Structure formats: C-alpha cells, structure tokens
C-alpha cells in the first residue's frame, strides 16, 4: 500500500509584525534582520490563540478546501508542536474532541522537524494497518515563549499551523522515502527548559528559548544537504528527478545553500520565510500549501522535504504528488481562503 497526502489546510494569525517594530525596543534594524535571515515579517498569535486553536483553524481550512467528508476514516491524530497548550492533556486530544473523531491522539515533540516526523509516523501507521487515515498537524505559538529582549531569537520566529490527511494513494504515487535523525550531543545549542534545571552533563537548562546561532547554522547547512541526498537515494531517484523542493523555513541563507548544493533552479524551491519567519513544525505544510495554490506542483511531481531543529534533529522525505480526483481545485476556482 502506498500512502500520501490526501488533503491539506493551513492557518496563520492575522497580526503581522514587521522588522521595523523591533527597532523600538531592541538594538536591531530591518536591514540587520533581513541580511542575516531573509525575514521581513512574521505572524503573531492573538492573546486568545494557542497551538490548539490554530490547529483547529488549519483543520477547518482543510475542510473548507476539500469538503466535509475529508475527515472520514481518520482514526489517528498527531499534533507536532513545541508549544503544546499543556503538558497534558495532549493538544491532539483537543483536536480529536473538536471534530468528533473516533481516533487515537498524541502529541509529538521533535523540534522544528516535528511535522516531518509526524508524516513519517502517519505513513508507518497506515502501512502497518494501525490506522486507515491519519490527521498530521504542525501547530506553533512560539511568540508566546520568546524572550522579547533577546534579539538573537525574538526576530526569528512566528506562529501558524498546517494540517494534512495522510492515507492510501494509487500505485506510483505517495511517499518514497523518509530519513529521520538526531544528534543529542548538540542538545544545548537550541533549547528551552521545563522541569529539569540541568542537562544530563550538568550544564544549566536555559529558562527561555536559547540558540547558538553560529553552531545551528553550520549544523543546518550540513544536514540539509546530507539528509536530502540520502532521502533522494532511498527513493531510488537522482537529484535531477526532484521537481520541487519544500524546505523548512528557518533562514533564507540556509535554504539558498541547500538549493545550490542540490543544483536546483530558484523556481523549483518555495521560500516564504520572508513573510512568516520560522513557524517551526508549521513551516513546511504552510509552504507546501502556498506552492500548490500558486500552481507550482503538479500530479506526478517528485517533491523533496527537508527540515532541521532542536535535539538536534532532522528529517527528510520524498513524495510523489497525487491530485485526488475529489479534491477541490482552488486555483481554478480563484479561492485563496
């Protein structure tokens, strides 16, 4: 049985925060932020918006795009998030209840690659017969946990969500490979504490989001390349077979370095980090939906996903896109909802 993405929906908060707004309380500038990250603006969740509410809205957008029956036979919900509403219950349980699904539910915490891990688990669950369809969501309210006085992190992140239904697809389509990896020796390079005040080696756990930008940058450039090539090889393809690249939207310089190493033309890579910042687990589904809406991905295209983040972790996969005959074609209808 082949599995793939049957439906997709996304949500981004209405509030847009530009780089210029940081100039009033941080020693930074629009030029400084753009030159180092490519980010121009990001979305900020409202006071009453959390990962659960943004997940709800992404699923509602999925239903709007694909119809009321899109959630039929979904019997597992996975929410990948680094900002759950609570340690327990799982945010996924709130989604399950909201949409009345007869489904198991759990949260997945794997840093920014969380959605890459979630679609891998969804694929495995369907293949193993543990689920008929899986609702895999990436949802983040990162701006609620930022230290707004730390310019090394405050300017980087934004909020948003993306939801996908994973299920059976015809022969020749669907996921071709997955690469999941981690290197816990770099755990302290990107971290935020919770219960334990120290890492196992005795070093202190940061009380707010901390990132060693230089080290994370070097790590990201390396694993974006190595995991991409590994996923392509596992799929039985060559880099020249990749029709479209949907990378994690963390930094425009990292994306550009990956594009050059893969020898892909700019028009085969979707970049929206300039408008959303790093939305962590939500970044790839949001980017994928935008590329689909823009008509950049077609039936039979080989799509490459690559992401990296805290852990340190990474995930890559190759998907051969299938346009379900029952899916709503929003591009033809002119619907950009």
N, C-alpha and C positions, 0 to 999 in steps of 0.2 A: 504494500500500500504506500502510495506517495502522499505526502502532506504539504500543504502550502498555506498561503494567506488567502482566506475566502472573503474577508471584508476588513475595512479599516476606517477608523474615525479618530478625530483629534480635537483638542481644545487648548486655547491659550487665553489667559486673562486679558481683560480689556485695557488695563492700565499699562501704558508704555513709559518706560523710564529711559531717557537718553543719557549719553555720557556727560553732557553739559551739566546735568543736575548734580553729578558727583562733585563738581568744581566748588560748590558752595560749602562742602563740609569735609572734603578730602584734598590732599595735596596731589592732584592729578589733573588731567585735561583730556578733552576729546581726542586730540592728536596722540597723546601718550597711550591711551587705551587702544585706539584703532591700530596704531603702528605695531603694537605687541600682540594683539589678539584678533584683530579684524572686527571686533564687536562695536556696533554703533548704538544699539538699544537692546532692551530686554523687557519681558513681560513680568509684572509684579502682581501676585495674587492679592485679592481684596482681603480685608480683615476677617471676613467670614468664609473665606475659601481655603480649603485644605486639600491634601492629596486625595481624600475620598471624594470631595465634591468635584474636583477636577476630573477624577476618574469617571464619576457619574456622567459628566458633561461630554467626555470623549465617547463613552458608550452611547449616549443619546445622539451624538453626531453620527456615529456608526449606523444606528438605527435609521436616522434621517436619510442617510446616503443609500442604504441597502434594503430598507424595508423592515417591517415588524417581525418577520419570520427569521431574521438573520441570527437570532439567539437560540432558535430551536436546536435541540440536541447538544447544547453546550452543557457539559456536566463536570467541568473543572474551571475554576477561576484562579489565575495567578496575577498578583499585582507586584510588579517590581518597583520598589521605591526605597529611597534613602531617608525619606521624611514621612514615615507612617503616622497616621493620626494618633496611634497609641502603640505601646509595645505589645499589648494585647487588649482587645481582640484584633485579629489581622484586618487590615484595610480591605482585603479581598472578601472577607465575610460581609462587610458593609455593602460592597458591590453586589454580592450574591443576593442579599436581602432586598436591596433597592430594586432589582429587576426580577425578583421572584424566581430565581434559577434553582432547579433541583441539582445542586452541584457541590462538589468539594471545593474548598477555597484555602489558599495560603499566600502569605507574602514572601517575597524573595529579595534578599539583600545581598547585592554583589557589586556595589559601587555603580558607576555610570554604565557598565556593561549589563546591568540588570535585565533590560529588555532583551538583549542578545541571549542571555542565559534563559530567560522565560520562554522565548520561542523555541529554544532547543529542548527544554523540558516539555513544552506543549507537543512538539513533534514526537518526542520519545513516548509520551503518554498515549497519543493516538496510535502510533505504530505498535505499541505493546498491547493495545486493546483496553487500556485503563480508562480511556475517555473517547467519546465519539467526536466531540469538538471541544476546543479549549479557548477561553477568552483570556488573552495575554495582554496585560496593561502595563504601561510605564507612566508613573504619575509622580510629580515632584512639586513641593512647596519650599524650595531651597532658600528663597529670600527670607523666610521666617526663621532660619537658623544662622544667618550670616552675622558676622561681626562687621557692622557697617562702618567701623573705624579702620578696618584693615583693607587697604587699597589692593593688596595682592590677591584677595579673594572676593571682596564685595562687588567689584566691577565685572566679575566673570559669569555669574550665574543668573538664571531666570527660572520662571515657573511654567508648567504646562503639563499636558498629558496626551497619550496616544493609546488606542485600543485596537487590537486585532483579533479576529476569529481565525483560529488555526484548525484545519480539518483536511479530509481527503480531497485530492485533486487527481485529474486524469494522468495516465501514463505519459511520461516525458516532461511533466511539469513538477513544480514543487521544490522543496529543499534538497540540495545535492550534497551539502557537507556542512559540518559545524566544527569549529575549533574553540575550545574553552581552555583558558589558562590562568594561572595565578603565581605570584612570587611574593610570599609573605615577608621576605626579608626587607621589602620596601614599604611595609605597612605604615611606618611613621612618616612617610613622605606626603601622605594625603590622608588626614584622619580627623575625627571628632569623637571625643569620649562620651560615655553614657554612664555605666555603673562602675567599671573598674578604673581607678585613677592612674593605673600604670600598665604599660605593655609587659608581656612576659619577661622581657630582658631587664625590666626595672625602670626603663625610661618613662617620663611622665606622659600621660594621655592628654592631648590638648582639649581644653574646655569649650572651644568654639572651632569652627572649620579652619584647619591649618593645611597649607600646601607649600611644599618646597618646589616652587615653580620651575627652577632650572632642572632639577632631577626628574620631575614628572614630564617635562618637555622631552628630555632625552629618551626616557623610557617610552613615551608615546610614539615618537618618530620610529623607534626601533621595532616595537611590537605591531604598529600599524602595518609595516612592511612585511615582517616575518609571518604574522598570522594571516595576512591577506594572501600571500603566496602559498601558505600551507593549505588554506581553505580552497583555493583555486585548484591546487594539485589533487586534493582529496576528492574534489568534484569531477576529476578526470578532464579538466579543462586547461587551457593556456590563458595567460593574462590578456591576450588579444581577443579571447572569446567573451570577455566581460563587456556587456553593452552599457551598464550603468553602475555607478559607484555611489552608495549612500553611506557616508562615514559618520561617526559620532561628531557632533557639532560642538567642539570644545575650543578650538583655536584655528583660525584661518591659516596660519603658518604651518601647523601640523598637517592640516588637510592638503595643503599645496605640496608639502614634501612627500606625502603619500601618493598623491596624483602623479608627480614627476617620476617617482620610483616605479610606479606601475605603468608608466608611459601612456597614460590616458589623456585625451584632449579635454580641455575645460568643460566643454558642452556635455560630457558624459559623467560629470560629477555634480551632485546637488549641494550647494552651500547656502545656508540661511543663518549661520551663526551671527552674522552682522545684525539680524533683526530679532533674534531670540536669546542670544547668549547661550551659555551651556545649560540646557534643561535636563542634563543627566539621562536618566532612563527614558525620558520622553523625546529625546532629540532625534533618534533615528525614525520612529514612526511619524513624527511631525514632518521630517524631511521627506520621507517616502511619500506621504500623502500629498505634499506640495508638488513633488515631481510628477506624480500621477495626474494631479489636477492640471498641470501645465502640459500634459500630453507627451512627456519625455520618456515614459516607459510603456512598452507595448507587449502584446501577447508573445510569449516565447523568448523574451529578453532574459539574459543571464545577469542577475543583479548581485553585487558584492556588498555585504555589510561588514564593517569593522568598527570596534569600539574598545575603549580602554578606561581605566579609572582606579579608584581606591581599592586597596587589597594587598598589593597591586594586582589588578585583574585585567583580563582582556577576553574578547570574544569576536569571532569572525564566522561568517556563513555565506554560502552561495545559494541563491534561489532562482529558479526558472519561473518567470512570472506567468500566471494564468489569469485571464479575464473571464470570470464566471459568467455564463450567458444570462444569469438572472440579476447580475449586478447593475446598479444604476450608473449610467454613463453621465457623470456630472459635467464633463467638458462639453458634450453635445448639448446638454440642457442649459448650459450657461450658469449652473448653480455653483456658487463658491462658498456655500454655508459651511 
